[in-house]
Amino acid sequence: MQRRFRFRYACIGLFAVGAQFLGFDGVGAALAAPEPAKSAAATTGYDVSFPQCTARLPSRPGFAIVGVNDGRAFTANPCLASEYAWATTSTATNEPHVSFYANTGNPGPVAAPTHWPPAGTKTPRACDGSWSESCAYDYGWNAAQDSFQDATAAHVVQPADAPWWLDVETANSWSNDTGTNRATLQGAIVALKAAGVGSIGIYSTASMWSEITGAVSPDSPFNNPFRALPNWVPGARSAKDAPNLCSRTFTGGPVKFVQYPTSGLDGDYACM
């Protein structure tokens, strides 16, 4: 029986908007080096989700990234509507005013009996109900669709027009079979594309990405389906430190945002 990792789901939102999705089945083209970093003051945004439901948020942020889930897939951020309304007050010029992020995972049929695709599933892939790549793909597809529906239910205006990020962290539940983990992410990406989302990226760190997907370096063949996708990385100590992480891609795609702590919130620096 397949062993699986079980991690507690993230209780602080993310571990602390993107380039065009270029097609899932092909390898992304070689990417140019990042442009010189801009001043932090002109490129500062914030990401918020359910932990910030009662927080006092900064007025008119530079840009904003809003979590649609309540810490894991198939849950809804209870204050998505109000945080979205706050995000639309951003002063962004070079960045989208609002982006979204969705939690991901691959918990398997035992840990997620309610949401795991049952035997006999035909769409999007035939699934026998096991912890197979096809069933994991379907789980990721369904979870992304659910997140998109959460955004729609929160009266988000044209959620497909906003960039979306997939939050890929070990704080959620994953298999030790990296092939099924990759399949879950593949399903999520294709589902968002099918919903009309044109800009999809990945939030993670190099170590978590390697553990979850098996891609030990940006040029790993396991990154081939994800290589064109932009990265959003945490780990900067401050806004001043953030530009130093703009070259730390974990998929080979460009680093779009770097996350850092600021006044009890997560700030984000736009790299390009």
C-alpha positions in Angstrom: 0.0 0.0 0.0 1.3 3.4 -1.0 2.8 5.3 1.9 1.9 8.9 2.1 3.1 12.1 3.8 0.6 13.8 6.1 1.3 17.4 7.0 -0.9 19.8 8.9 -2.5 22.3 6.6 -1.2 25.8 6.6 -2.7 27.9 9.4 -1.1 31.2 8.3 -2.2 31.2 4.7 1.0 31.1 2.6 4.4 30.1 3.9 5.1 33.3 5.2 0.7 38.2 -11.2 2.3 36.0 -13.6 3.3 35.2 -17.2 1.1 33.7 -19.8 0.5 30.0 -19.5 2.4 28.6 -22.6 0.7 25.2 -22.9 1.0 22.2 -20.6 2.5 19.5 -22.8 5.5 21.3 -24.1 8.7 22.5 -22.5 9.0 26.2 -22.0 11.4 28.1 -24.1 14.7 29.4 -22.6 14.0 32.6 -20.6 16.0 35.8 -20.5 17.7 36.9 -17.3 15.5 39.0 -15.0 15.4 42.7 -15.6 17.2 44.9 -13.0 15.2 45.2 -9.8 13.0 48.2 -9.3 12.7 50.2 -6.1 10.9 48.3 -3.4 8.7 51.3 -2.6 7.2 51.4 -6.1 6.7 47.6 -6.3 5.3 46.6 -2.9 2.1 44.6 -2.6 0.5 42.3 -0.1 -1.0 38.8 0.0 -3.9 38.0 2.3 -6.2 35.2 3.1 -8.3 33.8 5.9 -5.8 34.6 8.7 -6.2 38.3 7.8 -10.0 38.3 8.1 -9.9 40.5 11.2 -6.6 42.2 10.4 -6.3 45.9 9.7 -5.0 46.0 6.1 -3.0 48.9 4.5 -5.0 51.4 2.5 -4.4 51.4 -1.2 -1.8 48.6 -1.6 0.5 48.6 -4.5 -1.0 45.3 -5.6 -2.7 42.4 -3.9 -2.8 38.6 -4.0 -5.9 37.1 -2.3 -6.2 33.5 -1.2 -9.5 31.8 -2.2 -9.3 28.9 0.3 -9.5 28.4 4.0 -6.1 26.8 4.3 -6.6 23.7 2.0 -8.3 22.6 -1.1 -12.1 22.3 -1.2 -12.5 25.0 1.4 -13.5 28.7 1.0 -11.9 31.8 2.5 -14.8 33.2 4.6 -13.7 36.8 3.9 -12.8 36.4 0.2 -15.4 39.0 -0.9 -14.2 41.7 1.5 -10.5 41.0 0.9 -11.2 41.1 -2.8 -12.9 44.5 -2.4 -9.9 45.8 -0.5 -7.5 44.5 -3.2 -9.4 46.4 -5.9 -8.3 49.6 -4.2 -4.7 49.0 -5.2 -2.7 51.6 -7.0 -1.0 49.1 -9.4 0.2 50.4 -12.7 2.7 47.8 -13.9 1.1 44.9 -12.0 -2.5 43.5 -12.0 -4.5 45.1 -9.2 -5.7 41.7 -8.0 -4.4 38.1 -8.3 -5.6 35.0 -6.6 -3.9 31.9 -5.0 -5.4 28.5 -4.4 -4.2 25.7 -2.1 -3.2 22.4 -3.6 -2.5 18.9 -2.3 -2.7 15.2 -3.1 -4.2 13.5 0.0 -5.4 10.3 -1.6 -8.7 8.4 -1.3 -8.3 7.5 2.4 -7.5 11.0 3.7 -10.0 12.7 1.3 -12.9 10.2 0.8 -15.4 13.0 0.1 -13.4 14.7 -2.6 -11.3 12.0 -4.1 -12.7 10.9 -7.5 -14.5 7.5 -7.2 -14.1 4.5 -9.4 -15.9 4.9 -12.6 -15.0 8.6 -13.0 -14.7 9.4 -16.7 -13.9 13.1 -16.8 -11.4 14.7 -17.2 -9.6 11.3 -17.1 -10.7 7.8 -16.5 -10.2 6.9 -12.8 -10.5 3.7 -10.9 -10.7 5.4 -7.4 -7.1 4.4 -6.5 -4.2 6.7 -5.7 -3.1 6.7 -9.3 -1.8 9.4 -11.5 -5.1 9.6 -13.4 -7.2 9.9 -10.2 -4.7 12.5 -8.7 -5.0 14.5 -11.9 -8.8 14.5 -11.5 -8.5 15.5 -7.9 -6.3 18.5 -8.9 -8.7 19.4 -11.7 -11.7 19.3 -9.3 -10.0 21.2 -6.6 -9.0 24.0 -9.0 -12.5 24.2 -10.3 -13.9 24.4 -6.8 -11.5 27.3 -6.0 -12.5 29.1 -9.2 -16.2 28.6 -8.2 -15.4 30.1 -4.7 -14.1 33.2 -6.4 -17.2 33.4 -8.6 -19.4 33.0 -5.6 -17.7 35.8 -3.8 -18.8 38.1 -6.6 -15.3 38.5 -8.0 -15.5 40.4 -11.2 -14.2 38.2 -14.1 -11.9 35.9 -12.0 -10.5 34.4 -15.2 -9.0 37.8 -16.1 -6.8 37.8 -13.0 -3.6 35.9 -12.6 -3.8 32.8 -10.4 -1.1 31.1 -8.3 -1.0 27.5 -7.1 0.2 27.3 -3.5 2.5 24.2 -3.4 3.6 23.6 0.2 4.5 20.7 2.4 2.0 22.1 5.0 -0.7 20.4 2.9 -1.1 16.7 2.3 1.0 15.0 -0.4 2.0 11.5 -1.5 5.6 10.3 -1.4 4.9 9.3 -5.1 6.0 12.5 -6.8 4.5 11.3 -10.1 1.0 11.5 -8.6 1.8 14.9 -7.0 2.9 16.3 -10.4 -0.3 14.9 -11.9 -2.4 16.7 -9.3 -0.8 20.0 -10.3 -1.2 19.2 -13.9 -4.9 18.7 -13.5 -5.2 22.0 -11.5 -3.4 24.0 -14.2 -5.4 22.5 -17.1 -8.7 23.2 -15.2 -7.8 26.8 -14.6 -6.9 27.1 -18.3 -10.2 25.6 -19.2 -11.9 28.2 -17.1 -10.3 30.9 -19.1 -7.4 31.8 -16.8 -4.5 33.0 -18.9 -1.9 33.6 -16.3 -0.9 30.8 -13.9 2.1 30.5 -11.6 3.5 28.5 -8.7 4.2 29.6 -5.1 6.7 27.4 -3.4 10.4 27.1 -2.3 13.1 25.1 -4.0 13.2 22.5 -1.1 9.4 22.0 -1.0 9.1 21.9 -4.7 11.8 19.2 -4.9 10.2 17.1 -2.1 6.7 17.3 -3.6 7.4 17.0 -7.4 10.9 15.3 -7.4 12.4 18.2 -9.4 15.8 18.6 -7.7 16.9 21.5 -9.9 15.3 24.0 -12.3 16.6 22.0 -15.3 15.1 18.7 -14.0 13.0 16.9 -16.6 10.2 16.8 -14.0 10.0 20.5 -14.4 9.2 20.3 -18.1 5.5 20.7 -17.8 6.0 23.7 -15.4 9.0 25.4 -16.9 7.1 28.2 -18.6 5.3 29.1 -15.4 6.4 32.1 -13.2 7.5 31.6 -9.6 6.5 33.4 -6.5 9.0 32.7 -3.7 9.0 33.3 0.0 12.1 33.7 2.2 13.3 37.3 2.0 14.1 38.9 5.3 12.8 42.3 4.3 11.9 44.5 1.4 15.5 45.5 1.0 16.5 41.8 0.8 13.7 40.8 -1.6 15.4 41.7 -4.9 18.2 39.3 -4.0 15.8 36.4 -4.4 14.5 37.4 -7.9 16.8 34.9 -9.6 15.9 31.9 -7.3 13.6 30.1 -9.7 12.7 26.5 -8.7 11.0 25.5 -12.0 13.2 27.4 -14.5 10.4 29.9 -15.0 10.9 33.6 -14.1 10.5 34.7 -10.5 7.7 37.2 -10.6 7.2 38.0 -6.8 9.3 37.6 -3.7 7.5 37.5 -0.3 8.8 39.0 2.9 7.4 39.9 6.4 6.3 43.5 7.0 4.4 44.9 10.0 2.7 41.5 10.8 1.7 40.9 7.2 3.2 39.3 4.1 4.6 41.9 1.7 5.5 41.1 -1.9 8.1 42.6 -4.1 7.5 42.6 -7.9 10.7 41.4 -9.6 9.8 42.2 -13.2 
